[in-house]
Amino acid sequence: MTHLVALVLIFAELSFLAIGGASTTLPAMERAIVDQEHWMSAAEFVRLFALAQAAPGPNMLAVTLFGWHVAGAAGAAAATLAFLLPACGLAYGVGHLWVRFRDRRWRRVVQAGLVPVTAGLMLAAGYLLVRGAATDWRAAVLAAMVLAGTLATKRHPLWFLGAAAIAGLAGFH
Amino acid sequence: MSAHDDNPAEFDTPLGGTAKVPTVAELFRGFLMLGLMGFGGVLPMIRRVMVEERRWQTPAEFNELLALCQFLPGANVANLAVIFGSRVCGVQGSAAALIGLLGAPVAIVLVIVSLYDRFDEYAPVRHLVTGLSAGAAGLILATALKIAKPLRNSPRALAVAAASFAALGLLRLPFLPSLCVILPASIALAGWSIRE
């Protein structure tokens, strides 16, 4: 029960702080789940994130799996709803006001201020995930290859995930 | 499956072009399909389905909606489902779109993690997921670099991005206090540079 309350508190706060999308809160999620609550290791955090990436749907599904790992089905429901409902409630509330403020100067200024923070948070998320996933040199090389391949080609992300999984199966004996 | 039997009304949009107004059931089916089609994020698919295939929105309307959803906090596609659903059919529309978007993916991901929990003592499964993890991590870092790339000509934006990265990635500072410092500073800097 205390885990459920902790899950709700962590993800409800991050719901409001997820500027530029759900993935920007991954560093904060890792800090709360791995460093502070010790619910899982950094490598387990990345594994759950990766399993969520292997399923169809929005990127935020990792939240469901973090909740699942901590408290089963109830944890999955608690984490998912806590992460969804605050931001969606806000969106529902202010969505119709957009036409009134979209052309205001402050809106453009706030947006211009949000973009580089989003970029920095995404870089932090990528860095922490690579650090958690690179449990040995082979995994580090694999992550580097996917990184380079994604930047150099226009192949679908699923192709790289599949290739990395098969490489893992073949190479980690 | 009678997605096209209901013969949705057409109306002239303020931004030009025509859009079809979906019913609650069509919203649910449309977002259900979107949730099942999007791998590695739904955003790339959502424009194709909403604008090109179902013609629920004109390109200009869609760009407006997307800008709003990226402005608001939270998962962008969930916000998009809620706002578009509410414009079309109120609370019912929001709920139908959101449940449609997330219901099937949540069920699928829970099946995947249950299988993983059951079989993770088998070495091949562990190796597979270790490789998958490395791949997923590399993909996110690549996405981050793509997001950061357009900032390279702005010293202001680069400095803010570097500070955010250092605070949350390297120093592992607490999130809320960090944002309380970085965000106002970044917005102030943006205000100053936009005035120029």
Boltz contact constraints between the chains, C-beta under 6 A:
constraints:
  - contact:
      token1: [A, 15]
      token2: [B, 74]
      max_distance: 6.0
  - contact:
      token1: [A, 16]
      token2: [B, 73]
      max_distance: 6.0
  - contact:
      token1: [A, 18]
      token2: [B, 73]
      max_distance: 6.0
  - contact:
      token1: [A, 18]
      token2: [B, 74]
      max_distance: 6.0
  - contact:
      token1: [A, 19]
      token2: [B, 73]
      max_distance: 6.0
  - contact:
      token1: [A, 21]
      token2: [B, 76]
      max_distance: 6.0
  - contact:
      token1: [A, 22]
      token2: [B, 75]
      max_distance: 6.0
  - contact:
      token1: [A, 27]
      token2: [B, 168]
      max_distance: 6.0
  - contact:
      token1: [A, 28]
      token2: [B, 175]
      max_distance: 6.0
  - contact:
      token1: [A, 31]
      token2: [B, 172]
      max_distance: 6.0
  - contact:
      token1: [A, 46]
      token2: [B, 133]
      max_distance: 6.0
  - contact:
      token1: [A, 46]
      token2: [B, 137]
      max_distance: 6.0
  - contact:
      token1: [A, 47]
      token2: [B, 129]
      max_distance: 6.0
  - contact:
      token1: [A, 47]
      token2: [B, 133]
      max_distance: 6.0
  - contact:
      token1: [A, 50]
      token2: [B, 132]
      max_distance: 6.0
  - contact:
      token1: [A, 50]
      token2: [B, 133]
      max_distance: 6.0
  - contact:
      token1: [A, 50]
      token2: [B, 136]
      max_distance: 6.0
  - contact:
      token1: [A, 51]
      token2: [B, 112]
      max_distance: 6.0
  - contact:
      token1: [A, 51]
      token2: [B, 113]
      max_distance: 6.0
  - contact:
      token1: [A, 51]
      token2: [B, 116]
      max_distance: 6.0
  - contact:
      token1: [A, 52]
      token2: [B, 109]
      max_distance: 6.0
  - contact:
      token1: [A, 53]
      token2: [B, 136]
      max_distance: 6.0
  - contact:
      token1: [A, 55]
      token2: [B, 105]
      max_distance: 6.0
  - contact:
      token1: [A, 55]
      token2: [B, 108]
      max_distance: 6.0
  - contact:
      token1: [A, 55]
      token2: [B, 109]
      max_distance: 6.0
  - contact:
      token1: [A, 55]
      token2: [B, 112]
      max_distance: 6.0
  - contact:
      token1: [A, 56]
      token2: [B, 36]
      max_distance: 6.0
  - contact:
      token1: [A, 56]
      token2: [B, 38]
      max_distance: 6.0
  - contact:
      token1: [A, 56]
      token2: [B, 39]
      max_distance: 6.0
  - contact:
      token1: [A, 56]
      token2: [B, 105]
      max_distance: 6.0
  - contact:
      token1: [A, 57]
      token2: [B, 35]
      max_distance: 6.0
  - contact:
      token1: [A, 57]
      token2: [B, 105]
      max_distance: 6.0
  - contact:
      token1: [A, 58]
      token2: [B, 42]
      max_distance: 6.0
  - contact:
      token1: [A, 58]
      token2: [B, 75]
      max_distance: 6.0
  - contact:
      token1: [A, 58]
      token2: [B, 77]
      max_distance: 6.0
  - contact:
      token1: [A, 59]
      token2: [B, 41]
      max_distance: 6.0
  - contact:
      token1: [A, 60]
      token2: [B, 75]
      max_distance: 6.0
  - contact:
      token1: [A, 61]
      token2: [B, 105]
      max_distance: 6.0
  - contact:
      token1: [A, 61]
      token2: [B, 109]
      max_distance: 6.0
  - contact:
      token1: [A, 64]
      token2: [B, 106]
      max_distance: 6.0
  - contact:
      token1: [A, 64]
      token2: [B, 109]
      max_distance: 6.0
  - contact:
      token1: [A, 65]
      token2: [B, 113]
      max_distance: 6.0
  - contact:
      token1: [A, 68]
      token2: [B, 113]
      max_distance: 6.0
  - contact:
      token1: [A, 84]
      token2: [B, 78]
      max_distance: 6.0
  - contact:
      token1: [A, 87]
      token2: [B, 73]
      max_distance: 6.0
  - contact:
      token1: [A, 87]
      token2: [B, 74]
      max_distance: 6.0
  - contact:
      token1: [A, 88]
      token2: [B, 78]
      max_distance: 6.0
  - contact:
      token1: [A, 88]
      token2: [B, 82]
      max_distance: 6.0
  - contact:
      token1: [A, 91]
      token2: [B, 72]
      max_distance: 6.0
  - contact:
      token1: [A, 91]
      token2: [B, 79]
      max_distance: 6.0
  - contact:
      token1: [A, 91]
      token2: [B, 82]
      max_distance: 6.0
  - contact:
      token1: [A, 91]
      token2: [B, 83]
      max_distance: 6.0
  - contact:
      token1: [A, 92]
      token2: [B, 82]
      max_distance: 6.0
  - contact:
      token1: [A, 92]
      token2: [B, 86]
      max_distance: 6.0
  - contact:
      token1: [A, 92]
      token2: [B, 94]
      max_distance: 6.0
  - contact:
      token1: [A, 95]
      token2: [B, 83]
      max_distance: 6.0
  - contact:
      token1: [A, 98]
      token2: [B, 68]
      max_distance: 6.0
  - contact:
      token1: [A, 109]
      token2: [B, 190]
      max_distance: 6.0
  - contact:
      token1: [A, 109]
      token2: [B, 191]
      max_distance: 6.0
  - contact:
      token1: [A, 109]
      token2: [B, 194]
      max_distance: 6.0
  - contact:
      token1: [A, 110]
      token2: [B, 187]
      max_distance: 6.0
  - contact:
      token1: [A, 111]
      token2: [B, 71]
      max_distance: 6.0
  - contact:
      token1: [A, 112]
      token2: [B, 190]
      max_distance: 6.0
  - contact:
      token1: [A, 113]
      token2: [B, 186]
      max_distance: 6.0
  - contact:
      token1: [A, 113]
      token2: [B, 187]
      max_distance: 6.0
  - contact:
      token1: [A, 113]
      token2: [B, 190]
      max_distance: 6.0
  - contact:
      token1: [A, 116]
      token2: [B, 151]
      max_distance: 6.0
  - contact:
      token1: [A, 116]
      token2: [B, 157]
      max_distance: 6.0
  - contact:
      token1: [A, 116]
      token2: [B, 160]
      max_distance: 6.0
  - contact:
      token1: [A, 116]
      token2: [B, 161]
      max_distance: 6.0
  - contact:
      token1: [A, 117]
      token2: [B, 164]
      max_distance: 6.0
  - contact:
      token1: [A, 117]
      token2: [B, 182]
      max_distance: 6.0
  - contact:
      token1: [A, 117]
      token2: [B, 186]
      max_distance: 6.0
  - contact:
      token1: [A, 119]
      token2: [B, 147]
      max_distance: 6.0
  - contact:
      token1: [A, 119]
      token2: [B, 148]
      max_distance: 6.0
  - contact:
      token1: [A, 119]
      token2: [B, 151]
      max_distance: 6.0
  - contact:
      token1: [A, 119]
      token2: [B, 161]
      max_distance: 6.0
  - contact:
      token1: [A, 120]
      token2: [B, 161]
      max_distance: 6.0
  - contact:
      token1: [A, 120]
      token2: [B, 164]
      max_distance: 6.0
  - contact:
      token1: [A, 120]
      token2: [B, 165]
      max_distance: 6.0
  - contact:
      token1: [A, 121]
      token2: [B, 164]
      max_distance: 6.0
  - contact:
      token1: [A, 122]
      token2: [B, 144]
      max_distance: 6.0
  - contact:
      token1: [A, 122]
      token2: [B, 147]
      max_distance: 6.0
  - contact:
      token1: [A, 123]
      token2: [B, 144]
      max_distance: 6.0
  - contact:
      token1: [A, 123]
      token2: [B, 165]
      max_distance: 6.0
  - contact:
      token1: [A, 124]
      token2: [B, 165]
      max_distance: 6.0
  - contact:
      token1: [A, 124]
      token2: [B, 168]
      max_distance: 6.0
  - contact:
      token1: [A, 124]
      token2: [B, 169]
      max_distance: 6.0
  - contact:
      token1: [A, 125]
      token2: [B, 140]
      max_distance: 6.0
  - contact:
      token1: [A, 126]
      token2: [B, 140]
      max_distance: 6.0
  - contact:
      token1: [A, 126]
      token2: [B, 141]
      max_distance: 6.0
  - contact:
      token1: [A, 126]
      token2: [B, 144]
      max_distance: 6.0
  - contact:
      token1: [A, 127]
      token2: [B, 169]
      max_distance: 6.0
  - contact:
      token1: [A, 129]
      token2: [B, 137]
      max_distance: 6.0
  - contact:
      token1: [A, 129]
      token2: [B, 140]
      max_distance: 6.0
  - contact:
      token1: [A, 130]
      token2: [B, 137]
      max_distance: 6.0
  - contact:
      token1: [A, 130]
      token2: [B, 141]
      max_distance: 6.0
  - contact:
      token1: [A, 133]
      token2: [B, 133]
      max_distance: 6.0
  - contact:
      token1: [A, 133]
      token2: [B, 134]
      max_distance: 6.0
  - contact:
      token1: [A, 133]
      token2: [B, 137]
      max_distance: 6.0
  - contact:
      token1: [A, 139]
      token2: [B, 134]
      max_distance: 6.0
  - contact:
      token1: [A, 142]
      token2: [B, 134]
      max_distance: 6.0
  - contact:
      token1: [A, 143]
      token2: [B, 134]
      max_distance: 6.0
  - contact:
      token1: [A, 143]
      token2: [B, 137]
      max_distance: 6.0
  - contact:
      token1: [A, 143]
      token2: [B, 138]
      max_distance: 6.0
  - contact:
      token1: [A, 146]
      token2: [B, 135]
      max_distance: 6.0
  - contact:
      token1: [A, 146]
      token2: [B, 138]
      max_distance: 6.0
  - contact:
      token1: [A, 146]
      token2: [B, 139]
      max_distance: 6.0
  - contact:
      token1: [A, 147]
      token2: [B, 138]
      max_distance: 6.0
  - contact:
      token1: [A, 147]
      token2: [B, 141]
      max_distance: 6.0
  - contact:
      token1: [A, 147]
      token2: [B, 142]
      max_distance: 6.0
  - contact:
      token1: [A, 150]
      token2: [B, 139]
      max_distance: 6.0
  - contact:
      token1: [A, 150]
      token2: [B, 142]
      max_distance: 6.0
  - contact:
      token1: [A, 151]
      token2: [B, 142]
      max_distance: 6.0
  - contact:
      token1: [A, 157]
      token2: [B, 40]
      max_distance: 6.0
  - contact:
      token1: [A, 157]
      token2: [B, 139]
      max_distance: 6.0
  - contact:
      token1: [A, 158]
      token2: [B, 39]
      max_distance: 6.0
  - contact:
      token1: [A, 160]
      token2: [B, 135]
      max_distance: 6.0
  - contact:
      token1: [A, 161]
      token2: [B, 135]
      max_distance: 6.0
  - contact:
      token1: [A, 164]
      token2: [B, 131]
      max_distance: 6.0
  - contact:
      token1: [A, 164]
      token2: [B, 132]
      max_distance: 6.0
  - contact:
      token1: [A, 164]
      token2: [B, 134]
      max_distance: 6.0
  - contact:
      token1: [A, 164]
      token2: [B, 135]
      max_distance: 6.0
  - contact:
      token1: [A, 165]
      token2: [B, 128]
      max_distance: 6.0
  - contact:
      token1: [A, 165]
      token2: [B, 131]
      max_distance: 6.0
  - contact:
      token1: [A, 165]
      token2: [B, 132]
      max_distance: 6.0
  - contact:
      token1: [A, 167]
      token2: [B, 131]
      max_distance: 6.0
  - contact:
      token1: [A, 168]
      token2: [B, 127]
      max_distance: 6.0
  - contact:
      token1: [A, 168]
      token2: [B, 128]
      max_distance: 6.0
  - contact:
      token1: [A, 168]
      token2: [B, 130]
      max_distance: 6.0
  - contact:
      token1: [A, 168]
      token2: [B, 131]
      max_distance: 6.0
  - contact:
      token1: [A, 169]
      token2: [B, 124]
      max_distance: 6.0
  - contact:
      token1: [A, 169]
      token2: [B, 127]
      max_distance: 6.0
  - contact:
      token1: [A, 169]
      token2: [B, 128]
      max_distance: 6.0
  - contact:
      token1: [A, 172]
      token2: [B, 127]
      max_distance: 6.0
  - contact:
      token1: [A, 172]
      token2: [B, 130]
      max_distance: 6.0
